[in-house]
Amino acid sequence: METILLVEDDQQIALLLKELLERYDFKVVHEDGLGDVVARFEETQPDVILLDVNLPKFDGFYWCRQLRMKTRAPILFISARVGEMDQVMALEYGADDYIVKPFQGAVVIAKIKSQIRRAYGTLSNESDERTVSKAGIILYLDRYIVEHGELERGELRKKEGLILEMLLTASPRIVSRGDLLERIWDDEAFVDENTLNVNITRVRKRLTEIGIGGR
């Protein structure tokens, strides 16, 4: 029986989801978002996390970032916020899917089962998590976490992670700005070079924060 951590402050919706999930033999642990979601995760070690965006203490994006630092377990947002940017942010911060309220129960169950198959079943990668490493730097490709040494760890957004992945993979060869733009923004008709500059600056900042470089 898989355990699902449900982070939802609306008690009626939480009860509805809990009853739905239990009908499909999931064990549900409910957290209303007033406490420490990461501590609750560590206490319960769930297989899947269902996460609302609008929470009373910190929003779901904050908790998603914190949880992704700790686990590769599937994280699915379930929210009434329907904006495109909300969904983009959720995926950028490490979520695996985004379900819009009001939801269809069958869709929720199908998406959860799909993520479980990918993470733990026939579609999962049974080998160690994919990484790229160079000169003491380790980048975890499934979570875009970068490590330097045993204690220094930083979190990257998806675009930042893709940039660092290209640089580490190519090293010591130089990666051109054109190659970065084509690889990372190949699905966008036009991207201002300033967008690339901003993301490179963020990568440098993350690396500096964990003791790499400083320029």
C-alpha positions in Angstrom: 0.0 0.0 0.0 1.5 3.3 -1.1 1.4 6.3 1.2 0.4 9.7 -0.1 1.2 12.9 1.8 -1.7 15.3 1.1 -0.8 19.0 1.8 -4.1 20.8 1.6 -5.5 23.5 4.0 -9.1 23.3 2.8 -10.6 20.7 5.1 -13.5 19.9 2.7 -11.2 19.3 -0.2 -8.8 17.3 1.9 -11.6 15.1 3.1 -12.9 14.6 -0.4 -9.4 13.6 -1.7 -8.7 11.4 1.3 -11.9 9.4 0.7 -11.1 9.2 -3.0 -7.6 8.0 -2.4 -8.5 5.5 0.3 -11.1 3.9 -2.1 -8.1 3.0 -4.2 -6.2 1.5 -1.3 -3.8 4.4 -0.8 -2.8 5.4 2.8 -3.3 9.1 3.2 -1.4 11.4 5.6 -3.0 14.8 5.7 -1.0 18.0 6.5 -2.8 21.3 6.5 0.3 23.4 5.7 0.4 25.2 9.1 3.3 23.0 10.3 6.6 22.0 8.8 5.8 20.1 5.7 9.4 18.8 5.3 9.4 17.5 8.8 6.1 15.7 8.2 7.5 14.2 5.0 10.6 12.9 6.9 8.3 11.5 9.6 6.0 9.6 7.2 8.3 8.9 4.2 5.4 8.9 1.6 5.6 7.5 -1.8 3.8 10.4 -3.4 3.1 14.0 -2.4 0.0 15.9 -3.4 0.6 19.6 -2.9 -1.7 22.7 -3.0 -0.3 26.0 -4.1 -2.2 28.3 -1.7 -1.1 27.3 1.8 -1.3 29.4 5.0 2.4 29.4 6.1 4.5 29.1 2.9 3.1 28.5 -0.6 3.3 25.2 -2.3 6.2 26.3 -4.6 8.4 26.9 -1.5 7.6 23.5 -0.1 8.1 21.8 -3.5 11.7 23.3 -3.6 12.4 22.1 -0.1 11.0 18.6 -0.7 12.8 18.1 -4.0 16.1 18.7 -2.1 15.1 15.6 0.0 13.4 13.2 -2.3 12.8 11.9 -5.8 9.3 10.9 -4.9 6.6 12.1 -7.3 5.2 15.6 -6.4 1.9 16.5 -8.0 0.3 20.0 -7.5 -3.4 20.1 -7.2 -4.6 23.7 -7.2 -7.4 26.1 -8.2 -4.8 28.4 -9.8 -5.1 27.8 -13.5 -2.5 30.4 -14.8 0.1 29.1 -17.2 2.9 30.7 -15.1 1.7 28.8 -12.0 2.0 25.5 -13.9 5.4 26.5 -15.3 6.7 27.5 -11.9 5.5 24.2 -10.4 7.4 22.2 -13.0 10.5 24.5 -12.7 10.6 23.9 -9.0 10.6 20.1 -9.4 7.0 19.0 -9.6 6.1 16.0 -11.8 2.5 17.1 -12.7 -0.1 19.8 -12.1 -3.8 19.0 -11.6 -6.3 21.9 -11.8 -9.3 22.1 -9.4 -12.1 21.3 -9.8 -10.7 17.9 -10.6 -12.1 14.6 -11.8 -11.4 11.8 -9.4 -10.5 9.4 -12.2 -7.9 11.8 -13.6 -6.3 12.3 -10.1 -6.0 8.5 -9.6 -4.7 8.0 -13.2 -2.0 10.6 -12.8 -0.9 9.3 -9.4 -0.7 5.7 -10.7 1.2 6.9 -13.7 3.8 8.7 -11.5 4.1 5.6 -9.3 4.8 3.4 -12.3 7.5 5.9 -13.5 9.1 6.2 -10.1 8.9 2.7 -8.7 7.5 0.4 -11.3 8.2 -0.9 -14.8 9.0 2.5 -16.1 11.4 3.4 -13.3 15.2 3.5 -13.7 16.5 1.0 -11.3 20.1 2.2 -11.5 21.4 5.1 -9.4 20.2 8.6 -10.1 21.7 10.1 -13.3 24.5 12.5 -12.5 27.2 14.6 -14.3 30.4 15.2 -12.4 33.5 17.2 -13.0 36.3 18.5 -10.8 34.5 17.7 -7.6 31.1 19.1 -8.8 28.2 16.7 -8.9 24.9 17.6 -10.7 21.9 15.4 -10.1 20.0 15.4 -13.4 16.6 14.3 -12.1 16.4 17.0 -9.4 18.9 19.6 -10.6 20.7 19.6 -7.2 24.4 20.5 -7.4 26.9 19.3 -4.8 30.5 20.2 -4.0 32.1 18.1 -1.3 30.1 16.3 1.3 28.2 19.1 2.9 27.8 21.9 0.3 24.6 21.5 -1.8 22.6 24.0 -3.9 19.3 23.9 -5.8 18.9 25.0 -9.4 15.9 25.8 -11.5 15.4 23.7 -14.6 17.0 26.2 -17.1 19.9 26.7 -14.7 20.4 23.0 -14.4 20.4 22.5 -18.1 23.0 25.2 -18.5 25.3 23.6 -15.9 24.7 20.1 -17.4 25.9 21.4 -20.8 28.9 23.1 -19.3 30.0 20.1 -17.2 29.4 17.6 -20.0 31.4 19.6 -22.5 34.3 20.6 -20.1 37.1 21.4 -20.9 35.6 22.4 -24.2 33.9 25.8 -24.5 30.1 25.9 -25.0 29.0 28.7 -27.3 26.1 31.0 -26.4 24.4 29.8 -29.6 24.6 26.2 -28.5 23.2 27.1 -25.1 20.3 29.0 -26.7 19.5 26.2 -29.2 19.7 23.4 -26.6 17.8 25.0 -23.8 15.3 27.3 -25.6 14.9 25.3 -28.8 11.1 25.3 -28.5 10.8 29.1 -28.3 10.8 31.2 -31.4 12.8 34.1 -30.0 14.7 34.5 -26.7 16.4 37.7 -25.7 20.1 37.1 -25.0 19.5 38.9 -21.7 17.5 35.8 -20.6 20.5 33.7 -21.1 22.7 36.2 -19.2 20.3 36.2 -16.3 20.3 32.4 -16.1 24.1 32.2 -16.3 24.4 34.8 -13.6 22.1 32.6 -11.4 24.2 29.6 -12.0 27.4 31.4 -11.0 25.6 32.6 -7.9 24.5 29.1 -6.9 28.0 27.8 -7.5 29.6 30.6 -5.4 27.1 29.9 -2.6 28.5 26.3 -2.3 32.1 27.4 -2.5 32.9 27.0 -6.2 34.5 29.9 -8.0 33.6 33.4 -6.9 34.0 35.3 -10.1 
